[in-house]
Amino acid sequence: MRDETKCLHSGYTPKNGEPRVMPIVQSTTYVFDSTEHIGQLFDMPTEYMYSRFANPTVDAVEKKIADLEGGVGAMCTSSGQAASLFSILNLCNAGDSFISTSTIYGGTVNLFAVTLKKLGIECIFVDAEADEETIQKAFKPNTRCVFGETLANPALAVLDIEKFAKIAHKNDVPLIIDNTFATPILCKPIEFGADIVVHSTSKYMDGHALQIGGVIVDSGKFNWANGKFPEFTEPDESYHGVIYTKDFGEMAYIIKARMQLMRDFGAYPAAHSAFLLNLGLETLPIRMERYCENALKVARFLQASDKIESVSYAALPGDKYHELAKKYLPKGTCGVISITIKGGKAAAVRFMDGLKLASNEVHVADIRTCVLHPASATHRQLTDEQLIAAGVNPGLIRLSVGLENVEDIIADLEQSLKNV
């Protein structure tokens, strides 16, 4: 099936007499015929037994997203931050390190640089545009994975996924890619060598600003038995001696994440949230097409304005990342544009506060146009040096173009630019 069909049919297939629409299984518990059966599930949890681990509604959505990304399995989480956290904790222990590009979401920077540091896990930040030799120098004997974003939030830098996959695999570690802004409709990182893919499903996948969620997708392609990951090849005493590579094969990573991390942290989404997410997924292909179409027209309008210092949108010819976008994002580069207003922060604030159609809100990738000033919001906790490394100028505005008529969006921007 193609993506448009997968978005409607993957994950849930009704049997004779069953509901056409994926049902909400709003239950925490499941009933079994015997004590022995329940005991077996605690040895090998292959069925629904408690909704902290798995739920039929959420499971259907997980299968759909895994299919879209070309993975062997997926696990939904209660937020995108939880997905990023679990993707690292499934590999790193206290005393380990991992590498991340510096141009990533500000909340993820804080998670990696501050919170994980408290847990004894070191994040080594690298310049995504550095050459392979320079990036190679960042690796240590205890480095366990590499992390990057397909489209950086909010810098909109396009990552050279194949370059980072090559470097990661040269060091026998997996590459984790946050594919939130691109979605599997615009880019499938696994096809370019990524081993794990994460999303904040609160963004384009949901699309309607209805639920917070995240997901981790396992490609099933990484060799966990290469000698660097004994926790995958040695018995897990917390689960009666399960050996993940032996008992679960290509799904070792995602099963380990569920049996260890989801069991202990319980950051699982509610069935109703998954139901709402599925409604968004069903229209994702057609929405992504319109986001890209609207955003390109808006980007061209802003590029022609004498009030704008710069426009970052990789679909624009001449953009710094245009060539990489043609390779990794040939269908479009989402609906998010980064613009820098002439006059710095004060001018940016006047422009944003003058908007009438676009909402000034802490969100992005919505069906409605919205704006945010990253330096005073999502990236507020970063130092000036970290802001620069993340590609965030004090005057930078993240503009998330929605699905309104594009002429109405442009008219709103035009009237507010008069305030600058």
C-alpha positions as CSV (number, residue, x, y, z in Angstrom):
1,M,0.0,0.0,0.0
2,R,1.0,3.6,-0.6
3,D,1.1,6.1,2.2
4,E,-2.3,7.5,1.5
5,T,-3.8,4.0,1.8
6,K,-1.7,3.1,4.8
7,C,-3.0,6.1,6.7
8,L,-6.5,4.9,6.3
9,H,-6.1,1.1,6.6
10,S,-2.9,0.1,8.4
11,G,-3.0,-1.1,12.0
12,Y,-6.7,-2.0,12.2
13,T,-8.7,-4.3,9.9
14,P,-12.2,-5.0,11.0
15,K,-13.4,-8.6,10.9
16,N,-16.9,-9.7,10.0
17,G,-19.5,-7.7,11.9
18,E,-16.9,-5.5,13.6
19,P,-16.9,-1.7,13.5
20,R,-15.5,0.0,10.5
21,V,-13.9,2.8,12.6
22,M,-11.1,1.8,15.0
23,P,-12.9,1.5,18.4
24,I,-11.7,3.1,21.7
25,V,-10.9,0.3,24.2
26,Q,-11.3,2.4,27.3
27,S,-10.1,-0.1,29.8
28,T,-7.1,-0.5,32.1
29,T,-7.5,-4.2,32.5
30,Y,-8.1,-7.4,30.7
31,V,-9.7,-10.7,31.9
32,F,-8.1,-14.2,31.7
33,D,-9.4,-17.7,32.3
34,S,-6.7,-18.8,34.6
35,T,-4.0,-17.7,37.1
36,E,-1.5,-19.7,35.0
37,H,-2.3,-17.6,31.9
38,I,-1.6,-14.3,33.7
39,G,1.6,-15.8,35.2
40,Q,2.8,-16.6,31.7
41,L,2.3,-13.0,30.6
42,F,4.7,-11.8,33.3
43,D,7.3,-14.2,31.8
44,M,6.5,-13.1,28.2
45,P,4.0,-10.2,27.8
46,T,2.8,-11.0,24.3
47,E,-0.9,-10.1,25.0
48,Y,-2.7,-7.2,26.5
49,M,-2.6,-7.5,30.2
50,Y,-2.5,-3.9,31.6
51,S,-2.9,-0.6,29.8
52,R,0.3,0.8,31.3
53,F,2.1,-1.6,28.8
54,A,-0.3,-1.8,25.9
55,N,-3.8,-1.1,24.8
56,P,-5.7,-2.3,21.7
57,T,-6.5,1.2,20.4
58,V,-3.0,2.5,21.0
59,D,-1.6,-0.7,19.5
60,A,-3.4,-0.2,16.3
61,V,-2.0,3.3,16.0
62,E,1.5,2.0,16.8
63,K,1.2,-0.5,13.9
64,K,0.0,2.2,11.5
65,I,3.0,4.5,12.3
66,A,5.5,1.6,12.1
67,D,4.1,0.7,8.7
68,L,4.4,4.4,7.5
69,E,8.0,4.6,8.7
70,G,9.0,1.2,7.3
71,G,9.8,-0.2,10.8
72,V,9.1,-3.5,12.5
73,G,7.4,-2.1,15.5
74,A,6.5,1.1,17.4
75,M,5.7,2.2,20.9
76,C,3.6,5.3,21.6
77,T,4.4,7.5,24.6
78,S,2.5,10.2,26.5
79,S,4.7,13.0,24.8
80,G,7.4,13.6,22.3
81,Q,9.8,14.3,25.1
82,A,9.1,10.9,26.6
83,A,9.8,9.3,23.2
84,S,13.2,11.1,23.0
85,L,14.0,10.2,26.6
86,F,13.1,6.5,26.2
87,S,15.0,6.2,22.9
88,I,18.2,7.2,24.8
89,L,17.5,5.4,28.1
90,N,16.9,2.1,26.2
91,L,20.6,2.3,25.2
92,C,22.5,4.4,27.8
93,N,23.3,3.7,31.4
94,A,25.0,5.9,33.9
95,G,28.6,6.4,32.8
96,D,27.7,6.2,29.1
97,S,27.7,9.0,26.5
98,F,25.9,9.7,23.2
99,I,26.2,12.2,20.4
100,S,23.6,14.7,19.3
101,T,23.6,17.4,16.7
102,S,23.3,20.9,18.3
103,T,20.5,22.1,16.0
104,I,17.6,20.4,17.7
105,Y,14.5,21.4,19.6
106,G,15.3,23.5,22.7
107,G,13.4,21.2,25.1
108,T,15.5,18.3,23.8
109,V,18.7,20.3,24.4
110,N,17.7,20.7,28.0
111,L,16.7,17.1,28.4
112,F,20.0,15.9,27.0
113,A,22.4,18.5,28.5
114,V,20.8,18.9,31.9
115,T,18.5,16.2,32.9
116,L,20.4,13.2,31.5
117,K,23.6,14.7,32.9
118,K,22.0,14.3,36.3
119,L,21.5,10.6,35.6
120,G,25.2,10.3,34.7
121,I,24.7,10.2,30.9
122,E,26.8,12.6,28.9
123,C,25.5,14.2,25.7
124,I,28.3,15.3,23.3
125,F,26.9,18.0,20.9
126,V,28.4,18.3,17.4
127,D,27.9,20.7,14.5
128,A,25.7,18.9,12.0
129,E,27.6,20.4,9.2
130,A,31.0,19.4,10.4
131,D,32.9,16.9,8.2
132,E,33.0,13.2,9.1
133,E,36.6,13.4,10.5
134,T,35.6,16.2,13.0
135,I,32.4,14.3,14.1
136,Q,34.4,11.1,14.5
137,K,36.6,12.8,17.1
138,A,33.5,13.3,19.3
139,F,33.1,9.5,19.8
140,K,34.3,7.9,23.0
141,P,34.6,4.2,24.0
142,N,31.3,4.6,25.9
143,T,29.3,6.3,23.2
144,R,26.1,4.4,22.6
145,C,24.2,6.2,19.9
146,V,23.8,9.3,17.6
147,F,20.8,11.6,17.6
148,G,19.6,14.2,15.1
149,E,16.5,15.9,13.6
150,T,15.4,15.5,10.0
151,L,14.3,19.2,10.0
152,A,15.7,21.0,13.0
153,N,13.2,23.0,15.2
154,P,13.3,26.0,14.7
155,A,16.4,26.5,12.6
156,L,14.9,24.3,9.8
157,A,18.3,22.9,9.0
158,V,18.1,19.7,6.9
159,L,20.2,16.9,8.3
160,D,22.4,14.8,6.1
161,I,21.0,11.6,7.4
162,E,23.2,9.3,5.3
163,K,26.3,11.0,6.5
164,F,25.4,10.5,10.2
165,A,24.2,6.9,9.5
166,K,27.6,6.1,8.0
167,I,29.5,7.6,11.0
168,A,27.2,5.9,13.5
169,H,27.5,2.5,11.9
170,K,31.3,2.9,11.5
171,N,31.3,3.1,15.3
172,D,28.8,0.2,15.7
173,V,26.1,2.4,17.3
174,P,22.6,3.2,16.0
175,L,21.3,6.5,14.6
176,I,18.2,7.9,16.1
177,I,16.3,10.5,14.0
178,D,13.5,12.8,15.2
179,N,11.2,13.0,12.2
180,T,8.5,15.2,13.7
181,F,8.5,18.1,11.2
182,A,8.9,15.9,8.1
183,T,6.6,13.1,9.1
184,P,6.9,9.8,7.1
185,I,4.9,11.5,4.3
186,L,7.8,13.8,3.4
187,C,10.8,11.7,4.6
188,K,11.4,8.1,5.7
189,P,14.7,8.2,7.6
190,I,15.0,4.4,7.8
191,E,15.4,4.4,4.0
192,F,18.5,6.6,4.5
193,G,20.1,4.5,7.2
194,A,18.4,5.6,10.4
195,D,17.9,2.7,13.0
196,I,15.4,4.4,15.3
197,V,12.8,7.1,14.5
198,V,11.0,9.2,17.1
199,H,8.2,11.7,16.7
200,S,6.2,14.2,18.8
201,T,2.8,13.1,17.5
202,S,1.4,16.3,19.0
203,K,2.5,18.1,15.8
204,Y,1.6,17.2,12.2
205,M,0.6,13.6,12.9
206,D,-2.2,14.9,15.2
207,G,-2.5,18.2,13.4
208,H,-5.4,19.5,15.3
209,A,-3.8,20.5,18.7
210,L,-5.9,17.9,20.5
211,Q,-3.5,15.6,22.3
212,I,0.1,15.4,23.5
213,G,1.9,12.3,22.4
214,G,5.1,10.7,21.1
215,V,6.2,7.5,19.4
216,I,9.4,5.5,18.9
217,V,9.7,3.3,15.8
218,D,12.2,0.5,15.5
219,S,13.7,-0.2,12.0
220,G,14.6,-3.8,13.1
221,K,17.8,-3.4,11.1
222,F,20.5,-2.7,13.7
223,N,22.7,-5.6,14.9
224,W,22.4,-5.5,18.7
225,A,24.6,-8.5,18.9
226,N,27.7,-6.7,17.8
227,G,29.3,-6.8,21.2
228,K,28.5,-3.2,22.3
229,F,25.1,-3.9,23.8
230,P,25.2,-6.8,26.3
231,E,21.8,-5.8,27.8
232,F,20.3,-7.0,24.5
233,T,22.2,-10.3,24.4
234,E,22.4,-11.3,28.0
235,P,19.4,-12.4,30.3
236,D,17.2,-9.7,31.7
237,E,16.8,-10.7,35.3
238,S,14.0,-8.2,35.7
239,Y,12.0,-10.3,33.2
240,H,12.8,-13.8,34.2
241,G,15.9,-14.1,32.0
242,V,14.5,-13.0,28.7
243,I,17.2,-12.4,26.1
244,Y,15.9,-9.8,23.7
245,T,17.9,-10.7,20.6
246,K,17.2,-14.4,21.0
247,D,13.5,-14.2,22.0
248,F,12.4,-11.2,19.9
249,G,14.9,-11.0,17.0
250,E,14.5,-7.9,14.9
251,M,12.1,-6.4,17.4
252,A,14.6,-6.6,20.3
253,Y,14.9,-2.8,20.7
254,I,11.2,-1.9,20.8
255,I,10.3,-4.9,23.0
256,K,13.0,-4.0,25.5
257,A,11.8,-0.4,25.6
258,R,8.3,-1.6,26.4
259,M,9.2,-4.3,28.9
260,Q,11.7,-2.2,30.8
261,L,11.0,1.5,30.4
262,M,7.2,1.5,29.8
263,R,6.8,-1.0,32.6
264,D,8.8,1.2,35.1
265,F,7.9,4.8,33.9
266,G,4.3,4.2,32.6
267,A,4.4,7.1,30.2
268,Y,1.7,5.4,28.0
269,P,-1.0,7.4,26.2
270,A,-4.7,7.0,26.9
271,A,-6.8,5.1,24.4
272,H,-8.9,8.2,23.7
273,S,-5.7,10.2,22.9
274,A,-4.6,7.4,20.4
275,F,-8.1,7.5,18.8
276,L,-7.7,11.3,18.2
277,L,-4.2,10.8,16.9
278,N,-5.5,8.2,14.4
279,L,-8.1,10.7,13.1
280,G,-5.1,13.0,12.3
281,L,-3.1,10.3,10.7
282,E,-6.0,9.5,8.4
283,T,-5.7,12.9,6.7
284,L,-1.9,13.3,7.1
285,P,-0.9,12.9,3.4
286,I,-3.4,15.5,2.0
287,R,-2.6,17.9,4.9
288,M,1.1,17.7,4.4
289,E,0.7,18.5,0.7
290,R,-1.3,21.6,1.5
291,Y,1.0,22.7,4.3
292,C,3.9,22.6,1.9
293,E,2.0,24.4,-0.9
294,N,0.9,27.2,1.4
295,A,4.2,27.6,3.2
296,L,6.2,27.9,-0.1
297,K,3.9,30.8,-1.2
298,V,4.2,32.5,2.2
299,A,8.0,32.0,2.1
300,R,8.2,33.7,-1.3
301,F,6.1,36.6,-0.1
302,L,8.2,37.1,3.0
303,Q,11.4,36.8,1.0
304,A,10.3,39.8,-1.1
305,S,9.6,42.0,2.0
306,D,12.1,44.8,2.9
307,K,11.1,44.3,6.6
308,I,12.5,40.7,6.7
309,E,16.2,40.1,7.2
310,S,16.2,36.5,6.3
311,V,13.8,33.6,5.5
312,S,14.8,30.0,6.2
313,Y,12.8,27.5,4.2
314,A,14.6,24.7,2.5
315,A,12.1,24.4,-0.4
316,L,13.2,27.9,-1.6
317,P,15.9,27.8,-4.3
318,G,19.0,29.4,-2.9
319,D,18.3,28.3,0.6
320,K,21.3,26.9,2.4
321,Y,19.7,23.5,2.7
322,H,17.9,23.4,-0.6
323,E,20.1,20.7,-2.1
324,L,19.8,18.5,0.9
325,A,16.0,19.1,0.8
326,K,15.9,17.9,-2.8
327,K,17.5,14.6,-1.6
328,Y,15.7,13.9,1.6
329,L,12.5,15.9,1.3
330,P,11.6,15.9,-2.4
331,K,7.8,16.3,-1.7
332,G,8.2,19.4,0.4
333,T,9.7,20.7,3.6
334,C,6.6,21.0,5.8
335,G,4.7,24.1,6.8
336,V,7.1,25.7,9.2
337,I,9.2,28.7,8.2
338,S,11.8,30.5,10.2
339,I,12.1,34.3,9.6
340,T,14.3,37.0,11.1
341,I,12.7,40.4,11.4
342,K,14.9,43.5,10.9
343,G,15.2,45.3,14.2
344,G,15.8,42.3,16.4
345,K,13.7,41.1,19.3
346,A,11.6,44.2,19.8
347,A,10.6,44.4,16.1
348,A,9.8,40.6,16.2
349,V,7.5,41.1,19.2
350,R,5.7,44.1,17.5
351,F,5.1,42.0,14.4
352,M,3.8,38.9,16.3
353,D,1.5,41.0,18.6
354,G,0.0,42.7,15.5
355,L,-1.1,39.5,13.9
356,K,-4.9,38.9,13.8
357,L,-5.4,35.6,12.0
358,A,-2.3,33.8,13.2
359,S,-2.2,32.8,16.8
360,N,0.7,33.6,19.1
361,E,1.0,30.2,20.9
362,V,3.3,27.6,22.3
363,H,2.6,25.1,19.5
364,V,3.6,24.3,15.9
365,A,2.4,22.1,13.0
366,D,-1.2,22.8,13.6
367,I,-4.1,23.2,11.0
368,R,-4.2,26.8,12.1
369,T,-1.4,29.3,11.4
370,C,0.6,30.1,14.6
371,V,3.8,31.9,15.5
372,L,6.3,31.7,18.3
373,H,9.4,33.6,19.4
374,P,11.9,30.8,20.3
375,A,14.5,32.9,22.1
376,S,11.9,33.9,24.7
377,A,9.9,30.7,24.7
378,T,11.0,27.2,23.7
379,H,14.7,28.1,23.8
380,R,14.5,30.5,26.7
381,Q,16.7,28.4,29.0
382,L,19.6,28.3,26.5
383,T,22.6,30.5,26.8
384,D,23.5,33.0,24.0
385,E,26.1,30.5,22.8
386,Q,23.6,27.6,22.8
387,L,21.1,29.8,20.9
388,I,23.6,30.5,18.2
389,A,24.5,26.8,18.0
390,A,20.8,25.9,17.7
391,G,20.5,28.4,14.9
392,V,18.3,30.8,16.9
393,N,18.7,34.5,16.3
394,P,17.1,36.9,18.9
395,G,14.9,38.2,16.1
396,L,13.9,34.8,14.8
397,I,10.3,33.9,14.6
398,R,8.9,30.4,14.0
399,L,6.0,30.7,11.6
400,S,3.8,27.6,11.3
401,V,1.7,28.0,8.2
402,G,-1.7,26.4,8.5
403,L,-4.5,25.3,6.2
404,E,-6.4,28.6,5.9
405,N,-6.6,30.2,2.4
406,V,-3.1,31.2,1.7
407,E,-4.2,34.7,0.5
408,D,-5.7,35.3,4.0
409,I,-2.5,34.2,5.7
410,I,-0.4,36.5,3.5
411,A,-2.9,39.4,4.1
412,D,-2.5,39.0,7.9
413,L,1.3,38.9,7.6
414,E,1.3,42.0,5.3
415,Q,-0.8,44.1,7.7
416,S,1.3,43.2,10.7
417,L,4.6,43.9,8.9
418,K,3.4,47.6,8.9
419,N,4.1,47.6,12.7
420,V,7.8,46.9,12.0
